[in-house]
Amino acid sequence: MGIVQIIDPFYQKLDPNVSARVPQVGQIVNVVSPHPEVIPRILDVERADPTEHYATKFEIRPFDERVDFKKKDRLPIKMLNLGLTEEVLAQTAKLRPAIVVAADFTIFDDVAKDLKTVGRKHLQQPFVHVVPLYGIQTDQHTGGFPPRMVARIRALMYKQFFFCPSKNSPLTVDSVARLDRMHPVLHTSVAGVKSPAFIPTDYALSPEALGVLMGMMRELFGSTEEPLLKVVRELAMEALPAEARAAAGV
């Protein structure tokens, strides 16, 4: 069982009147999460007819450093708003549950007005950082984390993986939070209007579970192992199955 034996309860219920409007650290949400690729795929688009504003010809190809992200003389295409040195990426993604790990950033109202005037609102845009969740391997889901990895993740042997049980949560299967795939999400479109691609729940990690996750994140970004995290790791290791210990050399 590992960390699940140590932390109980693992989740807490949030006030739905608040959680639906304001993202909170530790909150479980559903977001569009992209799949990173070693070599980005470029969606090369152009007009078939110079008088038509829509993209009517395209090619998907690997990134080419000789021509991509360099100034190009091309006609503008409706709804793309491509800059001179910008490209369109072709990338797969999935709607996944995720944990909010950062939700409060500094925004000055007087600067916001200036940025809106000059068309640079993105410099103070409200967003959150999330850690996406991936399911473990089951009979129904054969592509998830295999049992040996799950045992070690439960024992906190991976710096980049955090186990999240499905019990008493909106998760449909036991899952793994991938700290190595943390990414930003814009949760509002215009002021006060929630993005349809950001779906909050009224569940969050309990303070104890969130404390462990945050300790792992600080460690991942270069901090030394914190005393609390060290104690939890030692306790979680006691439940590590013998076969997982032997293969890992512990």
C-alpha positions in Angstrom: 0.0 0.0 0.0 2.9 2.4 0.7 1.9 6.1 0.9 -1.8 5.2 1.1 -1.2 3.5 4.4 0.5 6.5 5.8 -1.9 9.3 4.6 -5.5 9.1 5.6 -7.6 10.8 4.5 -5.9 11.3 1.1 -8.5 13.8 -0.2 -10.8 16.5 1.1 -14.0 18.0 -0.1 -14.0 21.7 -1.1 -16.8 24.2 -0.9 -18.4 23.8 -4.4 -19.3 27.5 -4.4 -15.6 28.4 -4.2 -14.0 25.5 -6.1 -16.1 26.0 -9.2 -15.0 29.7 -9.5 -11.5 29.9 -8.0 -8.7 27.3 -8.7 -7.1 26.1 -5.5 -3.7 24.5 -4.9 -4.3 20.7 -4.5 -7.6 20.8 -6.3 -8.4 18.0 -8.8 -9.5 19.4 -12.2 -9.8 18.1 -15.7 -7.8 19.8 -18.4 -6.5 19.3 -21.9 -3.0 17.9 -21.4 -0.6 17.7 -24.4 1.8 14.8 -25.1 5.3 16.2 -25.4 7.4 14.9 -28.4 11.2 14.7 -28.9 10.9 16.2 -32.3 8.0 18.7 -32.7 5.7 18.2 -35.7 5.1 21.3 -37.7 1.7 21.9 -39.4 2.8 23.8 -42.5 -0.3 25.7 -43.7 -0.8 28.0 -46.7 -3.6 29.3 -48.9 -4.3 27.5 -52.1 -5.8 30.7 -53.5 -4.3 34.1 -52.6 -7.8 35.6 -52.5 -9.0 33.1 -49.9 -8.3 33.8 -46.2 -8.6 30.2 -45.0 -5.9 27.6 -44.8 -6.6 25.2 -47.7 -3.3 23.4 -48.0 -1.2 21.9 -45.3 1.5 19.4 -44.5 2.5 17.7 -41.3 6.3 17.2 -41.1 9.1 17.0 -38.5 10.7 20.3 -37.2 13.4 21.5 -39.6 15.8 23.9 -37.9 16.9 25.3 -41.3 13.5 26.8 -42.1 11.2 26.7 -39.1 10.8 29.6 -36.6 12.5 32.0 -39.0 11.0 35.0 -40.8 8.7 33.9 -43.6 6.9 35.8 -46.3 3.5 34.3 -46.1 -0.1 35.6 -46.4 -2.1 35.8 -43.2 -4.5 33.0 -42.5 -7.8 33.5 -40.7 -7.9 32.4 -37.0 -4.2 31.5 -36.8 -2.7 35.0 -36.3 0.8 33.6 -37.0 3.7 36.0 -36.3 6.7 36.2 -38.7 8.7 33.7 -36.7 5.9 31.5 -35.4 4.8 28.0 -36.5 1.7 25.8 -35.9 2.5 22.6 -34.0 0.6 19.4 -34.7 0.4 17.7 -31.2 -1.8 15.1 -29.7 -3.4 15.7 -26.3 -5.9 14.2 -23.9 -8.5 15.4 -21.5 -7.0 14.3 -18.2 -7.6 14.7 -14.5 -4.8 16.9 -13.0 -3.8 18.4 -9.7 -3.4 22.2 -9.4 0.0 23.0 -8.0 0.2 26.8 -8.5 -2.8 29.1 -8.7 -1.9 32.5 -7.3 0.3 34.9 -9.3 1.1 38.6 -8.9 -1.1 40.8 -11.1 -1.2 44.6 -10.8 -4.4 46.3 -12.0 -2.7 49.5 -13.2 -0.2 47.5 -15.3 -3.1 45.3 -16.7 -4.7 48.4 -18.1 -1.5 49.5 -19.8 -1.0 46.0 -21.2 -4.5 45.8 -22.6 -3.9 49.1 -24.4 -0.7 47.8 -26.1 -2.1 44.3 -26.8 0.1 42.4 -24.4 -2.4 41.1 -21.8 -0.6 37.8 -21.8 2.2 39.3 -19.7 -0.2 39.3 -16.7 -2.5 36.6 -17.7 -4.2 34.5 -14.9 -3.3 30.8 -15.2 -2.6 27.8 -13.2 0.1 25.1 -13.3 -1.1 21.5 -13.1 0.4 18.1 -12.8 -1.5 15.6 -15.0 -2.7 12.2 -13.8 -2.1 9.0 -15.7 -3.9 5.7 -14.9 -2.1 2.6 -13.7 -2.1 -0.7 -15.7 -5.3 -2.8 -15.3 -7.1 -5.5 -17.3 -9.2 -2.7 -18.9 -6.3 -0.2 -19.2 -3.2 -2.2 -20.4 -1.2 0.9 -21.3 -0.8 2.3 -17.8 2.0 2.1 -15.3 3.0 -1.6 -14.8 2.7 -3.2 -11.3 6.5 -3.1 -10.4 6.6 0.6 -11.2 3.4 1.3 -9.2 4.9 -0.5 -6.1 7.9 1.7 -6.2 5.8 4.9 -6.9 3.8 4.0 -3.8 7.0 3.8 -1.8 8.1 7.3 -3.1 11.1 5.8 -4.9 10.6 8.1 -7.9 11.2 11.8 -7.6 8.8 12.6 -10.5 5.9 10.3 -9.7 3.2 10.6 -7.0 0.6 8.0 -6.4 -3.1 9.0 -6.2 -5.7 6.4 -5.2 -9.1 6.5 -6.8 -11.0 5.7 -3.5 -13.0 8.7 -2.2 -12.1 10.8 -5.2 -13.4 11.8 -8.6 -10.7 9.6 -10.2 -12.1 6.5 -12.0 -8.8 4.5 -11.5 -5.8 4.6 -9.3 -3.5 7.1 -11.0 0.0 8.6 -11.0 0.7 12.3 -10.9 3.5 13.0 -13.3 5.5 15.9 -12.0 7.7 15.7 -15.1 4.8 16.7 -17.2 3.6 19.8 -15.3 2.3 22.5 -17.6 0.4 25.8 -17.5 -3.3 26.1 -18.2 -5.2 29.2 -18.9 -8.4 28.7 -16.9 -10.3 31.9 -18.0 -10.9 33.3 -21.5 -12.0 36.8 -20.7 -12.2 38.3 -17.2 -14.5 36.2 -15.0 -15.4 33.7 -17.8 -14.2 30.1 -17.1 -12.6 28.3 -20.0 -14.6 25.2 -21.2 -11.3 23.4 -21.3 -10.8 23.8 -17.5 -13.3 21.6 -15.6 -13.0 21.8 -11.8 -14.1 19.3 -9.2 -14.9 19.9 -5.5 -12.2 17.5 -4.4 -8.6 18.2 -3.5 -5.6 16.5 -1.9 -5.7 16.5 1.9 -3.2 18.9 3.6 -1.0 15.9 4.4 -1.0 14.5 0.9 -0.5 18.0 -0.6 2.5 18.5 1.8 4.2 15.4 0.5 3.5 16.3 -3.1 4.9 19.8 -2.6 8.0 18.4 -0.8 8.6 16.2 -3.9 8.2 19.2 -6.2 10.7 21.3 -4.3 13.1 18.4 -4.3 12.6 17.9 -8.1 13.6 21.5 -8.6 16.8 21.2 -6.6 15.9 21.5 -3.0 17.4 19.1 -0.4 15.2 16.3 0.9 13.0 17.7 3.7 12.8 15.9 7.1 9.0 15.2 6.7 9.4 13.8 3.2 12.3 11.6 4.4 10.2 10.2 7.2 7.3 9.4 4.9 9.6 7.8 2.4 11.1 5.5 5.1 7.7 4.5 6.3 6.4 3.9 2.7 9.5 1.8 1.9 8.5 -0.7 4.6 5.6 -1.8 2.5 7.6 -2.3 -0.7 7.2 -5.9 -2.0 10.2 -8.1 -1.9 10.3 -8.6 -5.7 10.4 -4.8 -6.2 13.1 -4.4 -3.6 15.4 -7.1 -5.2 15.2 -5.7 -8.7 15.9 -2.2 -7.5 18.8 -3.3 -5.4 17.3 -2.3 -2.0 
